[in-house]
Amino acid sequence: MTDNTAWQLEDFVDSLVVELDKTRETLAVKAVNKPLSYTVKELALDLNTFPSYDGEQIRFLTAQPGQEGASKVTISLNSITDQQVRATTKLPRGTTDVTIDQIDVDQETRKKLRKLGVSSVDDLEQLQERDVDLGQVSGNDIDYTMLAKKIQKSRRNQSPPTIGAVSLSVADDDGPCLLIEGRHLGVDPAFQPVAVVNEVLADVLATSDRELLIQLAPGNALRADNDVVVAFDQYAVVKVNVRT
Amino acid sequence: MDEAFIPLHALVLAMLPAIDEYVDDEAGVRAYITRYHIESPIELDVTTDAEGAQRIGTTPPLYYVDTSLRPSYHQMRFTVERGAGDD
């Protein structure tokens, strides 16, 4: 017998499902040339194992010849209809979804979220939409204000502001203005962007995803070399050098 | 996987009878099996391959004599039924 290594239940069940699929596929092929077709309705294993817990995960070691005192683990796979699959399977993550591994939180918080079945930001938001009080379930161990900020930061990191062009315009009433064009600029409607031109605070007249209009302060005309710092939101601060 | 063991799906398929339908033309009788339910002790060899996936090796009991070092017999049950669309 080869090396007997400890396994996790999740991995074992995955392999068992693969074995069941292979059985079904073979029976399906056989049905092409046979008058009758058969399908596997149930597959169950009673396993003699020695479970161990390392503080984070439970692993199982398959009992070997001569070993006594093993625990019994029963795994049953039943057939499932396509309707049940649709009802119980989560859709694959969208491209904009952020997994909790991508959020800058400590390992303990990540572990607690995983135990609550939360594996992505979308999961968290769905719970919020349904008004689920996660604080009660987790024993108020998780700082959700901090978590919400980390999520926003992580989301922002996925779509950072990019500046394509900066131009000077002179509006009738507003005087000289800097027009910044790009993508993902003013994405947080709750945050009014802040701009500083040559270390002088400037007014932001208009903001959108693709444009930001900054009114230069009176007496702060552009020089040959200008430093423009814009905080689009609390997680996106950009510094650009504008030469005239 | 130990060479005495085979993948679980191969064992399940090997346990199914090769003949599904029994036809007696003279008597004009046709019989078929609608459902198999098989329960058997098996020996198990669970190994991890290079990709980290578990490989489940199985075999029916290899020896039929009582020995001082007894194998660990796990139990397997499965049910196979005739397809819903068959006559």
Contacts between the chains, C-beta under 8 A, distances in Angstrom:
chain1	res1	chain2	res2	distance
A	1	B	2	4.9
A	1	B	45	5.6
A	2	B	1	6.6
A	2	B	2	5.3
A	2	B	45	6.4
A	2	B	47	5.1
A	3	B	47	6.8
A	4	B	45	7.9
A	4	B	46	7.3
A	4	B	47	8.0
A	5	B	46	7.5
A	5	B	47	6.8
A	5	B	48	5.2
A	7	B	46	5.8
A	7	B	48	7.0
A	7	B	54	5.3
A	11	B	52	7.6
A	11	B	53	7.0
A	11	B	54	5.0
A	12	B	46	7.1
A	12	B	54	5.3
A	12	B	56	7.5
A	14	B	53	7.3
A	14	B	54	7.3
A	15	B	53	6.1
A	15	B	54	4.1
A	15	B	55	6.8
A	15	B	56	5.4
A	16	B	8	7.2
A	16	B	56	6.6
A	19	B	7	6.4
A	19	B	8	4.2
A	19	B	9	4.4
A	19	B	12	7.8
A	19	B	56	6.0
A	20	B	9	7.2
A	22	B	7	7.5
A	22	B	9	4.0
A	23	B	9	4.3
A	23	B	12	5.0
A	23	B	13	6.1
A	26	B	9	7.0
A	26	B	13	5.6
A	27	B	13	7.6
A	27	B	80	7.5
A	31	B	83	6.8
A	34	B	20	6.3
A	35	B	20	7.7
A	35	B	21	6.1
A	35	B	86	7.5
A	36	B	20	4.8
A	36	B	21	6.1
A	36	B	32	5.7
A	36	B	82	5.9
A	36	B	83	7.0
A	36	B	86	5.0
A	37	B	82	7.2
A	37	B	83	3.6
A	37	B	85	7.2
A	37	B	86	6.0
A	38	B	16	7.5
A	38	B	20	7.1
A	38	B	36	7.7
A	38	B	80	5.0
A	38	B	81	6.6
A	38	B	82	5.8
A	38	B	83	6.4
A	39	B	80	6.9
A	39	B	81	6.1
A	39	B	83	5.8
A	40	B	12	7.2
A	40	B	78	6.2
A	40	B	79	7.2
A	40	B	80	5.4
A	41	B	79	4.5
A	41	B	80	6.8
A	41	B	81	5.0
A	42	B	77	7.2
A	42	B	78	6.2
A	42	B	79	4.3
A	43	B	12	7.1
A	43	B	76	7.8
A	43	B	77	7.5
A	43	B	78	4.5
A	43	B	79	8.0
A	44	B	76	7.2
A	44	B	77	4.4
A	44	B	78	7.0
A	45	B	74	6.3
A	45	B	75	7.1
A	45	B	76	5.5
A	45	B	77	7.9
A	46	B	74	6.0
A	46	B	75	3.8
A	46	B	76	7.7
A	46	B	77	7.9
A	47	B	44	6.9
A	47	B	74	5.2
A	48	B	72	4.9
A	48	B	73	7.7
A	48	B	74	5.6
A	62	B	44	5.6
A	62	B	45	7.7
A	62	B	46	4.8
A	62	B	72	7.6
A	62	B	74	8.0
A	63	B	72	3.9
A	63	B	74	8.0
A	64	B	72	6.1
A	65	B	69	5.3
A	65	B	70	6.5
A	65	B	71	4.6
A	65	B	72	6.0
A	66	B	69	4.3
A	66	B	70	6.5
A	67	B	72	6.2
A	70	B	72	6.7
